[in-house]
Amino acid sequence: MNRKARVLSAGHTFLEGPRWHDGDLYVSDFFSERVLRFRGGGADWDVICKVPGMPSGLGFLPGGDLLVVSMKEQRILRWTGSALVEWANLQGYVRGPLNDMLVDEKGRCYVGGFGHSITTEADFQSTPLMMVDEKRGVHALDRKFNFPNGILSLNGELLVAETYAGRIRAFEILPGGQIGQGRVWAQFGEPVDYFDVERAHAALAMEPDGIALGDYGTVWVADAKGRGVSKLREGGEVLDFVETGPLSAYSVAIDPSGHRLFAACAPVNRTVDYANLTSSVLMVADL
C-alpha cells in the first residue's frame, strides 16, 4: 500500500523525537532549542520548555514527568513543570552529541549518540548505547554501534536503528535492563563494516533514523535518505509506505489509536545546513 502524508505544521528548524503522552504529541525542535506540544496531534502547538544544548530524544517517567536529552551537554534533563533539572549526566561516556532516547515502562532510559564530535566527522568511531537505570545509574551497554539512532522495545527485545550501518539490530533485554547478544533484524543493502559517514551515505540504499511500533510485530522506519516512512516486518519486507514528498522523514510516531502516522521531515540528509533554515515540517498520514 502507498499513502501520502500532508503537512500539519511548518516553519520549524529540525523536528525530532516525537512521543505521545496523555493524548498530546511532544516533539523536539533542535536549533530553536524548544520542546513543542501538539495538542491532540492537531496543528496547534505550544512551547513546553527551552533546552540548553539542543533537545533530541524525549520520554516520560512512569509518574508522567518529561525527560529530554540535551545533545551538546550530554545530559538527560527532567522537566518539573517550571524548570529543567538534571536527571543523568553522560559526559565522558560518549564522543560528541547524544541523540534519540527510549524511556521504558520502568523508567529506564536508553540513549544513542553520534559517535563523532559535533564540529567534525573525522573522529567518527563506534559508540556505546547508554542506559540509565531506575536509580539513575549510568551504564555503557555496548561500544560497537554505528550511529545508534531510533530505539524501541518489541517482544522483550530492544531494537536499535544504526543509521550509517544501514540496519536495525535486536537485543534481548536482560534483568536490570542490560542487553544480550545482538542480531540483525533488518539490513538495508550491503552490510557496512566501516565508520565513515560520507562513504556510508554514498553507498547506503536507506539510512534508518527514527522508528516506531506498528501492529503485529511490525516497525515503521523513517529514512533520512529517502522520501518517506516504511512499515516493515523482520527481515526488511515492506508492507506499507507513507510518502513525504520532496522531504525525508527523520522520525516517526503512531498515535495511540493506531490510525495516524506522524513524521518529522526536513530536506534530504546532508543536503542543507538545517541550523540556518526553517525547512522542517511535521507531516501526518491516515492509516
N, C-alpha and C positions, 0 to 999 in steps of 0.2 A: 504494500500500500504506500502511496506517496501523498503527503499532505503539505500544505503551505502555511507557514506562520505569518502572522500580521504584527505590525509594530504596536506595542501597547504604550511605551514611553520612550522618548528620545532626548538627546542633548546631554548625555552623561559622558564621563571621561573613559572609564573602563569598568564595566559591571562584572562582578564575580561572586561566587559562593552563595547562590540563592538557597534559602532554607525557610520552610514553613513552621509557624508556631502560632497556636491559638487562632487559626483562621486567617492569618496575615502572612505575606511573603516578605522576608528580610533579605536585602541584597547589599553587598559592599560596592562602593564606587572608589576605585584605587586612588586616583590623583586628586580628587576633591576631598579625600580622607574622611568620607562620611559613610555611615551605615544608614540605608534607607529602608523604610517600611511601606509596602504597597498594601493598603488595607483591602482585605478580601481578595487579593490578587487583581484588583482593578487598577485603573490608570492613576488614581490619586495617590500621592505618596507624601511622607513627611520624613524629616531627619531625626533619627534616634540619638546619634552621638557622633562627635568628631573624634577620629582616631589618629593620634600622632604616629608617624612611621608607616602609614598606609594600611588600611584594613584589607583582609582577604577572607580566609576561612571563618565561617560562623557556625555556631551550635548553641544548644540550650541545655543547661543542667537539669537534673530531674525536678528541682524546685521551680524551674522556669526562668532562671537568670540567663541572660545572654552572655555568651563568651565570644570574643572576636580576636583573631590573630592580628598582631601588629607586625607586618612583614619586615620592615627595616630594623625595628627594635628587637626582633627575635623574642617576642613575648606573647603570652596569651593574657588578655585582659577581660575582666568581668564588669559588666555594666550594672550598677546598683540601682539605676533609675535616675540618678542625679550626677554620678561620676564614674570614671573608669578606674579600677584598682587592679593591681597585678594578681593574676591567678597562678601563672607559672612563667619562669624565666628560662629560656632555652639558649641563651647566649653561651658560646663556647662549645656547643654540641654540633652545630652545623655551620657550613660555609654559606654566606650570603642570605638572602631573604627567605623567610618562611612563606608558605603558600596555603593550600587548601587544608581543611580540617573536618574530621568527623567527631562528634561528641555522641557517645553511645548512651544507652538507657541507664547505665550505671554511673554516668558522668565521667567516664574515661575519654580522654582526648587523643586522637591520632592525627598527627600533623606531618605534612611533607614540606619540601623546600626545593629551591632552585639547584643547589649543588655548585653554584659559581657565585662570584662576587657580584654585587649589584651594578658595578661600573664596568665589568669586563666578563667575557665568557672564556678567556684564555685559561683560567684556573678551574674549568669545569671538570668535576670528578663525580664518582659515585657518592651518594649521600644517604644517611640513615632515615628511616621512618621513625618519628619520635612518638612516644606515648607518655601521657601524663595520667597517672592513676588516680583513684578516688581520693587518696590522701595528698594529692598534688605532688607526688614524687615523679621525677623526670627519668625516662628510660630511652636509650637509643636501641631500637629493636633490631635493626639490620642496616648494614652500611653498603649495600650493593644495589641501591636503587638508582635508576637513570631518570632524574627529574620526576620524582613522585608527585602526582597531581591529585585528581579526583579520588575520593576514598568512600567506600560504603561497606556495610556488613550485609551478608546474604547467607542464610542457612548455616550459621556458625562459622563462617569464613569472612575474612577481611579481603575485599577487592581493592586493588590499587592500580590506577592508570599511570603508566610511565610514558610521558609524552614523547621523549626523544629516543625511547626504545621501541615505540610503536606497538605497545602491548598493554594488556591488563593481566596482572597476576593475582592469584588467590592464595590466601594463607589461612590455615586453621587457627582459630583463636583459642589459645590455651588458658588454663586457670590463671587469674591475675592479669589477664589482658595481653600477655606475651603472644607471639605468633610462631607457628611451626614452619616447616619447610614449605617453600612456595612452589606453585606450579603455574604454568601459563594457562590462563582462562581464555584469552583470545590474542592472536598475533596478527597484526595488520601489515602484510608484506613480509619481506625477508627480515630475519632477526638482526638486530643491531647489537654488536658486541664491542662498541667503542663509545667514547664520551667526547663528542664533537657536535655542537649544536648546528653549525652551518652544513656540515656533511650529512647529518641525520635529516635535517629539514629538506635538503635536496633529494634524499633517497626515499623518504617515507611516503607511502601511499596515504597514510592517515596519521594524525597526531592527536591521540586521545587525551582529552583535557578533563572537564568535569563529567561525572557520571551520576546516574540516579536509578533507583529501583523501578523496574517495570512489573508486570504481572507474571506469575508462574515462573519465577526464577530468571526472568529476562532483565537486561540492563540497557538503559538509554545512555548513549555515549556522544558527547559533544566533540566535534572535530575542529581543532584550531587551524587546520589547513584546508578544510573543506567548506561546504556551503549548507551545513545542516546538522541534524541530530539523528543518529541511527539507533533503532531498537534491535538488540542482538540477543541470541541465545549463546550459551557457552560453545566455544569453537569459532564464533565470529559470524555465523549466518545472520544476514539482515532480514528481519521480519517486518519492519516498518521504517519509514523515513519521513522526517519533517524538514522541508526546505526552508532556508533562511535567506534566500535571495542572494545579493552580492556580498553579504557579510558571512563571517564564520561564527560558529557557536563555540563559546569558551566554557560555558557551564549550563547546567540544566536542572530543573526541578519539576516534579509532578505534583499537582495539587492533591489534597487529601482524598478527594472523590475519585481520583484517577482519570478524570475526564478532560483535564487541561495540562498541556506541557508549556513550561516557561523556559526560555533560552536567553541567556545573556550574550549578546552578539556585538561584534566590532569588525573592522576591516581585517582581512586575512593576516594571519600571524607573520610578523617580520616584514610588513609592507609599509608601515607608517610609524610615526612617533606618537603613540597614544597620549602621552603626557601633555602634548600641546594641542590636542583636539577634543571636541565633544562629539565624537563619532559613534559612541556606544549606545545601543538601544536594548530595551527589554522587549522580547517578542513572545507571542502566545499562539498556540495552535490547539484546536479542539481534537480530542482523541476519540 
